[in-house]
Amino acid sequence: MKLVDNLVHLERTTSLDAGFLALEGPATPMHIGSLTYLEAGPLHDRQGRIRLGDLRRLVEERLSLAPRFRQRPVTGPLGLGRPLWVDDPHFEVANHVNEVVLPPPGSEQQLLELAAQLMMRLLDRSRPLWELWVVDALADGNVALVEKVHHVMMDGVSGVDVVMLLTDDNLAEGRRGGRAGTPAAPKARAGRHGTLPLLAAGAADELGVPLALAGMPFRLARLAAGALRQPARHPDLEDRVAHVGALASGSLSLLSRSVIAPRTALNEPVTNVRTYVHVEWPLAGAQAIGHSFDCTLNDVLLAAVTGGVRQLLLSREEDPGERFQVAVPVSTRRAAEHLALGNRVALFLVPLPVALEDAVVQLETVHQLTRQRKEGGQAAAIAALVSAADHWPTPVIGLIARLAHHQPFANAVVTNVPGPPRRRYLMGARVRRLAPVVPLAGNLDLSICMLSYDGELSFGCLADAERVPDVRVVGEGIRATLESLEVAASKPKGVVP
């Protein structure tokens, strides 16, 4: 119960956050991240070495505005309750911000292999769950950053907030290494580490489960009775009824046979090695395609992924099948929740039409399918389930997390995150590109994340290196599909490409 947590000054993870901790294993690290390309000049000292000390000081200063980066999740005594956030009394930024030098020639392929290796390493749970690696000696003379943050701490949208916090929107501020008028850092709430308070808080959390469930029918009945007696005091009653109808429709869709994904070669148990590629495309070009075909940007990106997966399967001489179903996370975060870390996501399932050859027909089909899924209330139903999980016993959450490694609903995860719209600087160095990374689960051998930054789109494709060593083919297919759509969009209406 929150009352007990407040009395002992503790903050508890949500069930969704705790689920990402339970999902993690030696072959399934659960951190999200990015590969960032920067100009090297301002990041080097006169001897040509990385200004690691200055970078550490900057990171420590900026992250003081996000106290979670000094905390770690701790399981209570006897495993009672969801994990609690407690301050790390031995926090040292040097344990989290480090440097690695690529051996000659420092090629792009070497960088991608290093990023994949770093992403495979589990974070140390005795410390706050994040790392930042500075990669020097790239062949082009630039510098890269590999960022890793455990999914228990944040989702993709809050990850962009952290990028905005660490960087500046103009060159002058970046050179100073600080912001004028930076607000005072909020003090982290230090949890009491005594066994008795932790035990009491955990027991109260487990006790709150049956109490909350038992009281739910009475609360719903009271709300309905009040609305019937005084409808004027409930002007949003019609919207609520419509929302309940959408929830019911979405819940029914989750029980249908069509929700089960077809079995593919990309759904073998993951191993402990990864491979990574990313593909860039102008944001304005993708938006122009969407405008030309009266589709959303997300439809265009999903169509590009459709083409990429289709090309991968065909290159292996495999039958693409009728569909390839992807789980598409959607943010439920409100605009006011700036720097509110943790996960605020639901998802819906989209069957990508990989059997279709023509890129335009793929896009039109994807547009119809995503609209059906959104109007069908599937994402709302899953969001309600995620919210209700905060009232489930902790062992149930752990069991569901472990079963998720054997889920039958998706062949891959595909997500779209809006990133910084304008150019950013780190210590005076221009951020040239941002390439995103999202983790793999137990039987999902491919994940694709699309991130926009400064007028560019980046498709980050992480794959199991043994199951999908040819992930570069996915990137090539994404690019080829966008090229085809761009050509089709440039033709006069009525002309069949």
JOKA-V507042 format. One record per residue. N is the residue number from 1. SS is DSSP state (~ for helix, > for strand, _ for the rest). NEAR is the number of other C-alpha atoms within 12 Angstrom. D_CENTER is the distance of its C-alpha to the mean C-alpha in Angstrom with 1 decimal. Layout:
[[N	SS	NEAR	D_CENTER] [N	SS	NEAR	D_CENTER]]
This chain:
[[1	_	27	28.2] [2	~	27	27.0] [3	~	17	30.6] [4	~	25	31.1] [5	~	32	27.8] [6	~	22	29.0] [7	~	18	32.5] [8	_	28	31.3] [9	_	24	28.7] [10	_	36	25.7] [11	>	36	22.1] [12	>	41	20.6] [13	_	38	17.0] [14	_	36	16.1] [15	~	37	16.4] [16	~	39	12.7] [17	~	38	12.0] [18	~	42	15.1] [19	~	36	14.1] [20	~	40	11.4] [21	~	36	14.4] [22	~	34	16.7] [23	~	33	14.6] [24	_	31	15.0] [25	>	25	18.1] [26	_	20	19.8] [27	_	27	18.5] [28	>	38	14.9] [29	_	39	13.4] [30	_	38	10.2] [31	>	40	8.9] [32	>	45	6.2] [33	>	44	8.4] [34	>	44	10.5] [35	>	43	14.1] [36	>	40	16.1] [37	>	33	19.7] [38	>	34	22.3] [39	_	28	26.0] [40	_	33	27.8] [41	~	25	30.9] [42	~	30	30.0] [43	~	36	28.1] [44	>	27	31.3] [45	_	16	34.4] [46	_	10	37.9] [47	_	9	38.0] [48	_	17	35.0] [49	_	22	32.8] [50	>	31	29.3] [51	_	29	29.7] [52	~	28	27.7] [53	~	21	29.5] [54	~	28	28.9] [55	~	38	25.1] [56	~	30	25.0] [57	~	22	27.0] [58	~	31	24.8] [59	~	33	21.5] [60	~	29	23.5] [61	~	27	24.8] [62	~	33	21.6] [63	~	33	19.6] [64	_	27	22.5] [65	_	28	21.1] [66	_	33	18.1] [67	~	31	20.1] [68	~	39	17.2] [69	~	40	17.2] [70	~	36	20.8] [71	>	37	20.1] [72	>	36	19.3] [73	>	37	19.0] [74	>	34	22.4] [75	_	28	23.6] [76	_	34	26.8] [77	~	21	30.3] [78	~	20	30.9] [79	~	22	27.2] [80	_	27	27.7] [81	_	41	25.0] [82	_	49	21.3] [83	_	40	20.5] [84	>	43	21.6] [85	>	39	20.5] [86	>	35	23.4] [87	>	28	24.3] [88	_	27	24.8] [89	_	17	28.5] [90	_	15	28.4] [91	_	23	25.5] [92	_	20	26.1] [93	~	30	23.9] [94	~	23	25.6] [95	~	22	24.0] [96	_	31	20.5] [97	>	28	21.5] [98	>	28	23.4] [99	>	27	24.9] [100	>	25	25.3] [101	>	25	27.8] [102	_	27	27.6] [103	_	17	31.0] [104	_	16	33.0] [105	_	16	32.4] [106	_	24	28.8] [107	_	23	27.7] [108	~	28	24.3] [109	~	21	24.3] [110	~	25	24.9] [111	~	38	22.0] [112	~	34	19.6] [113	~	26	21.2] [114	~	33	20.9] [115	~	39	17.1] [116	~	38	16.7] [117	~	25	19.1] [118	~	37	17.5] [119	~	43	14.1] [120	~	37	16.3] [121	_	28	18.0] [122	_	28	17.2] [123	_	32	16.9] [124	_	19	20.2] [125	_	22	19.9] [126	_	21	23.1] [127	_	29	21.4] [128	_	32	18.4] [129	_	38	15.3] [130	>	42	14.5] [131	>	36	16.3] [132	>	37	17.2] [133	>	36	19.4] [134	>	39	21.8] [135	>	41	23.0] [136	>	39	26.5] [137	_	27	29.2] [138	_	29	27.4] [139	_	21	30.1] [140	_	19	29.5] [141	_	23	30.1] [142	_	33	26.7] [143	>	41	24.2] [144	>	44	20.6] [145	>	42	18.0] [146	>	39	15.6] [147	>	39	13.0] [148	>	46	11.6] [149	>	45	10.2] [150	>	46	10.1] [151	_	40	7.4] [152	_	46	10.6] [153	_	44	10.7] [154	>	41	7.7] [155	_	41	4.4] [156	~	43	3.6] [157	~	41	7.1] [158	~	37	8.7] [159	~	40	7.8] [160	~	35	9.9] [161	~	29	12.4] [162	~	37	12.9] [163	~	38	13.6] [164	~	28	16.0] [165	~	30	17.5] [166	~	36	18.3] [167	_	38	19.7] [168	>	33	22.5] [169	_	28	23.3] [170	_	23	26.8] [171	~	22	28.6] [172	~	21	31.1] [173	~	24	28.7] [174	~	29	26.9] [175	~	24	30.3] [176	~	21	31.2] [177	_	32	28.0] [178	_	30	27.7] [179	_	24	27.6] [180	_	12	30.7] [181	_	8	30.6] [182	_	17	27.6] [183	_	14	27.6] [184	_	15	28.5] [185	_	16	25.8] [186	_	15	25.4] [187	_	16	26.7] [188	_	24	24.5] [189	_	24	25.9] [190	_	24	27.4] [191	_	30	27.5] [192	_	27	30.9] [193	_	24	30.9] [194	_	17	34.0] [195	~	18	34.0] [196	~	16	35.6] [197	~	24	33.2] [198	~	36	30.2] [199	~	28	32.1] [200	~	30	33.0] [201	~	39	29.5] [202	~	37	28.2] [203	~	27	31.2] [204	~	31	30.7] [205	~	38	27.1] [206	~	32	28.3] [207	~	23	31.3] [208	~	27	29.4] [209	~	28	28.0] [210	~	17	31.3] [211	~	18	32.5] [212	~	22	29.7] [213	~	20	30.0] [214	~	14	33.8] [215	~	15	33.8] [216	~	16	31.4] [217	~	13	34.2] [218	~	14	36.4] [219	~	14	33.9] [220	~	15	33.3] [221	~	13	37.1] [222	~	14	37.8] [223	~	19	35.4] [224	~	18	36.9] [225	~	16	40.4] [226	~	16	39.9] [227	~	20	38.6] [228	~	16	41.6] [229	~	12	44.1] [230	_	13	42.8] [231	~	15	40.7] [232	~	12	41.2] [233	~	13	39.1] [234	_	18	36.2] [235	_	13	35.8] [236	_	13	32.3] [237	~	20	33.7] [238	~	15	33.5] [239	~	12	29.8] [240	~	16	29.2] [241	~	16	31.2] [242	~	17	29.4] [243	~	22	26.0] [244	~	20	27.6] [245	~	20	28.8] [246	~	26	25.4] [247	~	26	24.0] [248	~	23	27.0] [249	~	25	26.6] [250	~	31	22.9] [251	~	25	23.9] [252	~	20	26.7] [253	~	27	24.6] [254	~	28	22.5] [255	_	16	25.9] [256	_	14	27.1] [257	~	12	27.6] [258	~	19	25.6] [259	~	28	22.4] [260	_	23	22.9] [261	_	29	21.6] [262	_	26	24.2] [263	_	24	24.4] [264	_	31	23.6] [265	_	28	24.0] [266	_	39	20.2] [267	_	34	20.0] [268	_	26	22.1] [269	_	29	21.2] [270	_	32	19.1] [271	_	27	21.0] [272	_	27	20.4] [273	_	30	20.2] [274	>	38	17.6] [275	>	38	18.2] [276	>	47	16.2] [277	>	42	17.1] [278	>	41	16.0] [279	>	36	17.9] [280	>	33	18.7] [281	>	34	20.2] [282	>	25	21.7] [283	~	28	19.8] [284	~	20	23.2] [285	~	26	24.2] [286	~	40	21.3] [287	~	28	22.2] [288	~	23	25.8] [289	~	36	25.3] [290	~	32	23.6] [291	~	20	26.5] [292	~	26	29.1] [293	_	31	28.1] [294	_	19	27.2] [295	_	29	23.6] [296	_	24	20.3] [297	~	33	18.1] [298	~	36	15.5] [299	~	38	18.5] [300	~	48	19.5] [301	~	47	16.2] [302	~	48	16.3] [303	~	50	19.9] [304	~	48	19.3] [305	~	51	17.1] [306	~	49	20.0] [307	~	43	22.4] [308	~	40	20.5] [309	~	51	20.4] [310	~	39	23.9] [311	~	33	25.2] [312	~	31	23.8] [313	~	28	25.6] [314	~	22	28.7] [315	~	20	28.9] [316	_	20	29.1] [317	_	12	31.7] [318	_	17	29.8] [319	_	22	30.1] [320	_	30	27.0] [321	_	23	27.9] [322	_	20	27.6] [323	_	34	23.9] [324	>	42	20.6] [325	>	39	18.3] [326	>	42	14.5] [327	>	39	12.0] [328	>	38	10.4] [329	>	36	7.9] [330	>	29	9.5] [331	>	27	9.3] [332	_	25	12.4] [333	_	23	12.5] [334	_	14	16.0] [335	_	13	17.1] [336	_	9	19.0] [337	_	16	16.1] [338	_	21	15.9] [339	_	33	14.8] [340	_	25	14.5] [341	_	31	11.9] [342	>	39	10.6] [343	_	36	8.5] [344	_	34	10.0] [345	>	34	8.8] [346	>	28	11.1] [347	>	34	11.4] [348	>	38	14.4] [349	>	44	16.0] [350	>	44	17.4] [351	>	40	20.2] [352	>	46	20.3] [353	_	36	24.0] [354	_	38	24.2] [355	_	25	28.0] [356	_	27	28.7] [357	_	24	29.9] [358	_	25	30.1] [359	~	42	27.0] [360	~	35	28.3] [361	~	28	28.9] [362	~	37	25.4] [363	~	43	24.0] [364	~	30	26.4] [365	~	30	25.6] [366	~	40	21.8] [367	~	30	22.6] [368	~	24	24.9] [369	~	27	22.5] [370	~	36	19.5] [371	~	23	22.2] [372	~	21	23.6] [373	~	30	20.4] [374	~	27	19.7] [375	~	22	23.4] [376	_	29	23.6] [377	_	31	21.6] [378	~	38	19.3] [379	~	37	16.1] [380	~	36	18.4] [381	~	32	19.7] [382	~	36	16.5] [383	~	29	15.5] [384	~	27	19.1] [385	~	25	18.8] [386	~	27	15.7] [387	~	21	17.8] [388	~	20	20.9] [389	~	29	19.4] [390	~	32	20.1] [391	~	32	23.7] [392	_	31	23.6] [393	_	31	25.2] [394	~	36	23.2] [395	~	23	24.6] [396	~	22	23.4] [397	~	32	19.8] [398	~	28	20.2] [399	~	19	22.0] [400	~	24	19.4] [401	~	28	16.7] [402	~	24	19.2] [403	~	19	20.1] [404	~	25	16.6] [405	~	31	17.2] [406	~	22	20.1] [407	_	25	18.6] [408	_	27	20.6] [409	_	34	18.5] [410	_	39	16.2] [411	_	40	17.0] [412	>	46	13.6] [413	>	41	10.0] [414	>	46	9.6] [415	>	41	7.2] [416	>	36	8.6] [417	>	37	7.8] [418	_	30	11.2] [419	_	33	12.0] [420	_	31	15.3] [421	_	21	18.1] [422	_	21	20.8] [423	_	28	21.6] [424	_	34	20.7] [425	>	36	22.8] [426	>	44	22.6] [427	_	39	26.1] [428	_	32	27.6] [429	>	35	25.8] [430	>	33	24.2] [431	>	38	20.5] [432	>	28	21.3] [433	>	38	18.0] [434	>	41	14.3] [435	>	42	12.7] [436	>	51	8.9] [437	>	50	8.1] [438	_	48	5.9] [439	_	49	8.4] [440	_	49	11.2] [441	_	42	12.9] [442	_	36	16.7] [443	_	34	17.8] [444	_	41	15.0] [445	_	43	16.3] [446	>	50	14.1] [447	>	45	10.5] [448	>	46	10.3] [449	>	47	7.9] [450	>	45	10.2] [451	>	44	10.4] [452	>	38	13.6] [453	>	33	15.7] [454	_	26	19.5] [455	_	24	20.4] [456	>	28	18.6] [457	>	39	15.9] [458	>	39	14.3] [459	>	46	13.3] [460	>	46	11.7] [461	>	49	13.0] [462	>	50	12.8] [463	>	49	15.5] [464	>	39	17.9] [465	_	29	20.8] [466	_	20	23.4] [467	_	26	22.3] [468	_	35	21.0] [469	_	25	22.9] [470	_	31	23.4] [471	_	36	19.8] [472	~	30	21.5] [473	~	29	23.1] [474	~	38	19.9] [475	~	38	19.5] [476	~	30	23.2] [477	~	34	22.9] [478	~	41	20.2] [479	~	34	22.5] [480	~	28	25.6] [481	~	37	24.3] [482	~	43	23.4] [483	~	25	26.9] [484	~	29	28.5] [485	~	36	27.0] [486	~	30	28.0] [487	~	22	31.5] [488	~	26	31.7] [489	~	30	30.6] [490	~	21	33.3] [491	_	16	36.1] [492	_	12	38.1] [493	_	11	37.4] [494	_	11	39.3] [495	_	10	39.3] [496	_	13	37.8] [497	_	17	36.0]]
